[in-house]
Amino acid sequence: MTAGDERTLVQEVEGHLLLAAAREQGRTAAARVADRLGWLTDTQRDDLERHFESEYLAMAHTSWRRTADRAEELRHAYEGRYRALRQRLVAWGVLGAALLAATGLLVLAAG
């Protein structure tokens, strides 16, 4: 198994664990809501819990997608800034080296 395969496997396991945790959170929240509505029949309670869990997962998915999209935007922005800073640093380094070389040549020519 390559490092890429291992990374993919870990990401898939993390995704499944995250989804399982979100499902459990949705079920717990649905049960709390249904408990407040003591007049529901068992069928209505099950239906409410199922719909609540489904909506909870949809909201979690939307939130995760927004977070991932924002992270991607930030990554691109910071990569661009990093490239620009690196280019500036290299340019200043080349300029400094050129100035040192020119100074050295002037000193040798004067000496």
PyMOL commands that place a pseudoatom at each C-alpha (Angstrom):
pseudoatom trace, name=CA, resn=MET, resi=1, chain=A, elem=C, hetatm=0, pos=[0.000, 0.000, 0.000]
pseudoatom trace, name=CA, resn=THR, resi=2, chain=A, elem=C, hetatm=0, pos=[1.443, 3.369, -1.017]
pseudoatom trace, name=CA, resn=ALA, resi=3, chain=A, elem=C, hetatm=0, pos=[1.410, 6.514, 1.078]
pseudoatom trace, name=CA, resn=GLY, resi=4, chain=A, elem=C, hetatm=0, pos=[-1.304, 7.928, -1.184]
pseudoatom trace, name=CA, resn=ASP, resi=5, chain=A, elem=C, hetatm=0, pos=[-3.443, 4.827, -0.684]
pseudoatom trace, name=CA, resn=GLU, resi=6, chain=A, elem=C, hetatm=0, pos=[-2.987, 5.051, 3.068]
pseudoatom trace, name=CA, resn=ARG, resi=7, chain=A, elem=C, hetatm=0, pos=[-3.931, 8.735, 3.067]
pseudoatom trace, name=CA, resn=THR, resi=8, chain=A, elem=C, hetatm=0, pos=[-7.052, 7.971, 1.031]
pseudoatom trace, name=CA, resn=LEU, resi=9, chain=A, elem=C, hetatm=0, pos=[-8.007, 5.135, 3.368]
pseudoatom trace, name=CA, resn=VAL, resi=10, chain=A, elem=C, hetatm=0, pos=[-7.547, 7.351, 6.431]
pseudoatom trace, name=CA, resn=GLN, resi=11, chain=A, elem=C, hetatm=0, pos=[-9.646, 10.096, 4.824]
pseudoatom trace, name=CA, resn=GLU, resi=12, chain=A, elem=C, hetatm=0, pos=[-12.413, 7.612, 4.019]
pseudoatom trace, name=CA, resn=VAL, resi=13, chain=A, elem=C, hetatm=0, pos=[-12.410, 6.252, 7.579]
pseudoatom trace, name=CA, resn=GLU, resi=14, chain=A, elem=C, hetatm=0, pos=[-12.460, 9.807, 8.963]
pseudoatom trace, name=CA, resn=GLY, resi=15, chain=A, elem=C, hetatm=0, pos=[-15.383, 10.610, 6.672]
pseudoatom trace, name=CA, resn=HIS, resi=16, chain=A, elem=C, hetatm=0, pos=[-17.335, 7.576, 7.835]
pseudoatom trace, name=CA, resn=LEU, resi=17, chain=A, elem=C, hetatm=0, pos=[-16.641, 8.410, 11.486]
pseudoatom trace, name=CA, resn=LEU, resi=18, chain=A, elem=C, hetatm=0, pos=[-17.659, 12.022, 10.959]
pseudoatom trace, name=CA, resn=LEU, resi=19, chain=A, elem=C, hetatm=0, pos=[-20.877, 10.939, 9.261]
pseudoatom trace, name=CA, resn=ALA, resi=20, chain=A, elem=C, hetatm=0, pos=[-21.636, 8.419, 12.020]
pseudoatom trace, name=CA, resn=ALA, resi=21, chain=A, elem=C, hetatm=0, pos=[-21.091, 11.099, 14.658]
pseudoatom trace, name=CA, resn=ALA, resi=22, chain=A, elem=C, hetatm=0, pos=[-23.359, 13.533, 12.789]
pseudoatom trace, name=CA, resn=ARG, resi=23, chain=A, elem=C, hetatm=0, pos=[-26.058, 10.860, 12.489]
pseudoatom trace, name=CA, resn=GLU, resi=24, chain=A, elem=C, hetatm=0, pos=[-25.864, 10.195, 16.225]
pseudoatom trace, name=CA, resn=GLN, resi=25, chain=A, elem=C, hetatm=0, pos=[-26.040, 13.906, 16.983]
pseudoatom trace, name=CA, resn=GLY, resi=26, chain=A, elem=C, hetatm=0, pos=[-29.069, 14.187, 14.690]
pseudoatom trace, name=CA, resn=ARG, resi=27, chain=A, elem=C, hetatm=0, pos=[-30.773, 11.245, 16.387]
pseudoatom trace, name=CA, resn=THR, resi=28, chain=A, elem=C, hetatm=0, pos=[-30.067, 12.657, 19.835]
pseudoatom trace, name=CA, resn=ALA, resi=29, chain=A, elem=C, hetatm=0, pos=[-31.390, 16.092, 18.885]
pseudoatom trace, name=CA, resn=ALA, resi=30, chain=A, elem=C, hetatm=0, pos=[-34.446, 14.508, 17.238]
pseudoatom trace, name=CA, resn=ALA, resi=31, chain=A, elem=C, hetatm=0, pos=[-35.172, 12.473, 20.364]
pseudoatom trace, name=CA, resn=ARG, resi=32, chain=A, elem=C, hetatm=0, pos=[-34.933, 15.615, 22.519]
pseudoatom trace, name=CA, resn=VAL, resi=33, chain=A, elem=C, hetatm=0, pos=[-37.406, 17.437, 20.290]
pseudoatom trace, name=CA, resn=ALA, resi=34, chain=A, elem=C, hetatm=0, pos=[-39.766, 14.470, 20.173]
pseudoatom trace, name=CA, resn=ASP, resi=35, chain=A, elem=C, hetatm=0, pos=[-39.602, 14.151, 23.979]
pseudoatom trace, name=CA, resn=ARG, resi=36, chain=A, elem=C, hetatm=0, pos=[-40.933, 17.697, 24.282]
pseudoatom trace, name=CA, resn=LEU, resi=37, chain=A, elem=C, hetatm=0, pos=[-43.908, 16.730, 22.137]
pseudoatom trace, name=CA, resn=GLY, resi=38, chain=A, elem=C, hetatm=0, pos=[-45.401, 14.122, 24.447]
pseudoatom trace, name=CA, resn=TRP, resi=39, chain=A, elem=C, hetatm=0, pos=[-48.670, 14.015, 22.500]
pseudoatom trace, name=CA, resn=LEU, resi=40, chain=A, elem=C, hetatm=0, pos=[-47.041, 12.366, 19.437]
pseudoatom trace, name=CA, resn=THR, resi=41, chain=A, elem=C, hetatm=0, pos=[-47.947, 8.791, 18.631]
pseudoatom trace, name=CA, resn=ASP, resi=42, chain=A, elem=C, hetatm=0, pos=[-45.091, 6.318, 18.204]
pseudoatom trace, name=CA, resn=THR, resi=43, chain=A, elem=C, hetatm=0, pos=[-45.495, 6.470, 14.420]
pseudoatom trace, name=CA, resn=GLN, resi=44, chain=A, elem=C, hetatm=0, pos=[-45.479, 10.282, 14.432]
pseudoatom trace, name=CA, resn=ARG, resi=45, chain=A, elem=C, hetatm=0, pos=[-42.479, 10.310, 16.745]
pseudoatom trace, name=CA, resn=ASP, resi=46, chain=A, elem=C, hetatm=0, pos=[-40.535, 7.920, 14.492]
pseudoatom trace, name=CA, resn=ASP, resi=47, chain=A, elem=C, hetatm=0, pos=[-41.468, 9.990, 11.439]
pseudoatom trace, name=CA, resn=LEU, resi=48, chain=A, elem=C, hetatm=0, pos=[-40.434, 13.226, 13.146]
pseudoatom trace, name=CA, resn=GLU, resi=49, chain=A, elem=C, hetatm=0, pos=[-37.132, 11.742, 14.285]
pseudoatom trace, name=CA, resn=ARG, resi=50, chain=A, elem=C, hetatm=0, pos=[-36.386, 10.383, 10.821]
pseudoatom trace, name=CA, resn=HIS, resi=51, chain=A, elem=C, hetatm=0, pos=[-37.107, 13.735, 9.143]
pseudoatom trace, name=CA, resn=PHE, resi=52, chain=A, elem=C, hetatm=0, pos=[-35.213, 15.674, 11.792]
pseudoatom trace, name=CA, resn=GLU, resi=53, chain=A, elem=C, hetatm=0, pos=[-32.165, 13.441, 11.404]
pseudoatom trace, name=CA, resn=SER, resi=54, chain=A, elem=C, hetatm=0, pos=[-32.317, 13.805, 7.632]
pseudoatom trace, name=CA, resn=GLU, resi=55, chain=A, elem=C, hetatm=0, pos=[-32.485, 17.610, 7.877]
pseudoatom trace, name=CA, resn=TYR, resi=56, chain=A, elem=C, hetatm=0, pos=[-29.699, 17.630, 10.448]
pseudoatom trace, name=CA, resn=LEU, resi=57, chain=A, elem=C, hetatm=0, pos=[-27.452, 15.633, 8.106]
pseudoatom trace, name=CA, resn=ALA, resi=58, chain=A, elem=C, hetatm=0, pos=[-28.307, 17.923, 5.195]
pseudoatom trace, name=CA, resn=MET, resi=59, chain=A, elem=C, hetatm=0, pos=[-27.386, 20.986, 7.264]
pseudoatom trace, name=CA, resn=ALA, resi=60, chain=A, elem=C, hetatm=0, pos=[-24.160, 19.331, 8.430]
pseudoatom trace, name=CA, resn=HIS, resi=61, chain=A, elem=C, hetatm=0, pos=[-23.276, 18.453, 4.832]
pseudoatom trace, name=CA, resn=THR, resi=62, chain=A, elem=C, hetatm=0, pos=[-23.915, 22.038, 3.728]
pseudoatom trace, name=CA, resn=SER, resi=63, chain=A, elem=C, hetatm=0, pos=[-21.768, 23.325, 6.572]
pseudoatom trace, name=CA, resn=TRP, resi=64, chain=A, elem=C, hetatm=0, pos=[-18.952, 20.901, 5.747]
pseudoatom trace, name=CA, resn=ARG, resi=65, chain=A, elem=C, hetatm=0, pos=[-19.113, 21.861, 2.063]
pseudoatom trace, name=CA, resn=ARG, resi=66, chain=A, elem=C, hetatm=0, pos=[-18.923, 25.589, 2.889]
pseudoatom trace, name=CA, resn=THR, resi=67, chain=A, elem=C, hetatm=0, pos=[-15.985, 24.971, 5.212]
pseudoatom trace, name=CA, resn=ALA, resi=68, chain=A, elem=C, hetatm=0, pos=[-14.164, 22.916, 2.575]
pseudoatom trace, name=CA, resn=ASP, resi=69, chain=A, elem=C, hetatm=0, pos=[-14.843, 25.534, -0.120]
pseudoatom trace, name=CA, resn=ARG, resi=70, chain=A, elem=C, hetatm=0, pos=[-13.590, 28.331, 2.139]
pseudoatom trace, name=CA, resn=ALA, resi=71, chain=A, elem=C, hetatm=0, pos=[-10.484, 26.327, 3.031]
pseudoatom trace, name=CA, resn=GLU, resi=72, chain=A, elem=C, hetatm=0, pos=[-9.786, 25.856, -0.682]
pseudoatom trace, name=CA, resn=GLU, resi=73, chain=A, elem=C, hetatm=0, pos=[-10.219, 29.596, -1.313]
pseudoatom trace, name=CA, resn=LEU, resi=74, chain=A, elem=C, hetatm=0, pos=[-7.829, 30.421, 1.523]
pseudoatom trace, name=CA, resn=ARG, resi=75, chain=A, elem=C, hetatm=0, pos=[-5.313, 27.844, 0.335]
pseudoatom trace, name=CA, resn=HIS, resi=76, chain=A, elem=C, hetatm=0, pos=[-5.260, 29.400, -3.149]
pseudoatom trace, name=CA, resn=ALA, resi=77, chain=A, elem=C, hetatm=0, pos=[-4.967, 32.913, -1.710]
pseudoatom trace, name=CA, resn=TYR, resi=78, chain=A, elem=C, hetatm=0, pos=[-2.095, 31.986, 0.593]
pseudoatom trace, name=CA, resn=GLU, resi=79, chain=A, elem=C, hetatm=0, pos=[-0.312, 30.012, -2.119]
pseudoatom trace, name=CA, resn=GLY, resi=80, chain=A, elem=C, hetatm=0, pos=[-0.491, 33.089, -4.356]
pseudoatom trace, name=CA, resn=ARG, resi=81, chain=A, elem=C, hetatm=0, pos=[0.875, 35.327, -1.629]
pseudoatom trace, name=CA, resn=TYR, resi=82, chain=A, elem=C, hetatm=0, pos=[3.611, 32.833, -0.821]
pseudoatom trace, name=CA, resn=ARG, resi=83, chain=A, elem=C, hetatm=0, pos=[4.673, 32.666, -4.483]
pseudoatom trace, name=CA, resn=ALA, resi=84, chain=A, elem=C, hetatm=0, pos=[4.754, 36.477, -4.714]
pseudoatom trace, name=CA, resn=LEU, resi=85, chain=A, elem=C, hetatm=0, pos=[6.805, 36.792, -1.526]
pseudoatom trace, name=CA, resn=ARG, resi=86, chain=A, elem=C, hetatm=0, pos=[9.192, 34.072, -2.650]
pseudoatom trace, name=CA, resn=GLN, resi=87, chain=A, elem=C, hetatm=0, pos=[9.684, 35.795, -6.019]
pseudoatom trace, name=CA, resn=ARG, resi=88, chain=A, elem=C, hetatm=0, pos=[10.331, 39.106, -4.271]
pseudoatom trace, name=CA, resn=LEU, resi=89, chain=A, elem=C, hetatm=0, pos=[12.842, 37.481, -1.926]
pseudoatom trace, name=CA, resn=VAL, resi=90, chain=A, elem=C, hetatm=0, pos=[14.678, 35.833, -4.809]
pseudoatom trace, name=CA, resn=ALA, resi=91, chain=A, elem=C, hetatm=0, pos=[14.729, 39.130, -6.714]
pseudoatom trace, name=CA, resn=TRP, resi=92, chain=A, elem=C, hetatm=0, pos=[16.180, 40.958, -3.697]
pseudoatom trace, name=CA, resn=GLY, resi=93, chain=A, elem=C, hetatm=0, pos=[18.731, 38.164, -3.250]
pseudoatom trace, name=CA, resn=VAL, resi=94, chain=A, elem=C, hetatm=0, pos=[19.828, 38.396, -6.877]
pseudoatom trace, name=CA, resn=LEU, resi=95, chain=A, elem=C, hetatm=0, pos=[20.022, 42.190, -6.632]
pseudoatom trace, name=CA, resn=GLY, resi=96, chain=A, elem=C, hetatm=0, pos=[22.089, 41.925, -3.432]
pseudoatom trace, name=CA, resn=ALA, resi=97, chain=A, elem=C, hetatm=0, pos=[24.439, 39.400, -5.007]
pseudoatom trace, name=CA, resn=ALA, resi=98, chain=A, elem=C, hetatm=0, pos=[24.819, 41.619, -8.073]
pseudoatom trace, name=CA, resn=LEU, resi=99, chain=A, elem=C, hetatm=0, pos=[25.610, 44.631, -5.885]
pseudoatom trace, name=CA, resn=LEU, resi=100, chain=A, elem=C, hetatm=0, pos=[28.174, 42.624, -3.922]
pseudoatom trace, name=CA, resn=ALA, resi=101, chain=A, elem=C, hetatm=0, pos=[29.783, 41.408, -7.132]
pseudoatom trace, name=CA, resn=ALA, resi=102, chain=A, elem=C, hetatm=0, pos=[29.839, 44.910, -8.581]
pseudoatom trace, name=CA, resn=THR, resi=103, chain=A, elem=C, hetatm=0, pos=[31.350, 46.286, -5.375]
pseudoatom trace, name=CA, resn=GLY, resi=104, chain=A, elem=C, hetatm=0, pos=[33.973, 43.549, -5.390]
pseudoatom trace, name=CA, resn=LEU, resi=105, chain=A, elem=C, hetatm=0, pos=[34.873, 44.300, -8.989]
pseudoatom trace, name=CA, resn=LEU, resi=106, chain=A, elem=C, hetatm=0, pos=[35.161, 48.020, -8.256]
pseudoatom trace, name=CA, resn=VAL, resi=107, chain=A, elem=C, hetatm=0, pos=[37.404, 47.328, -5.282]
pseudoatom trace, name=CA, resn=LEU, resi=108, chain=A, elem=C, hetatm=0, pos=[39.610, 45.035, -7.381]
pseudoatom trace, name=CA, resn=ALA, resi=109, chain=A, elem=C, hetatm=0, pos=[39.742, 47.540, -10.239]
pseudoatom trace, name=CA, resn=ALA, resi=110, chain=A, elem=C, hetatm=0, pos=[40.636, 50.401, -7.875]
pseudoatom trace, name=CA, resn=GLY, resi=111, chain=A, elem=C, hetatm=0, pos=[43.225, 48.350, -6.039]
for i in range(1, 111): cmd.bond("trace and resi %d" % i, "trace and resi %d" % (i + 1))
show_as sticks, trace
zoom trace
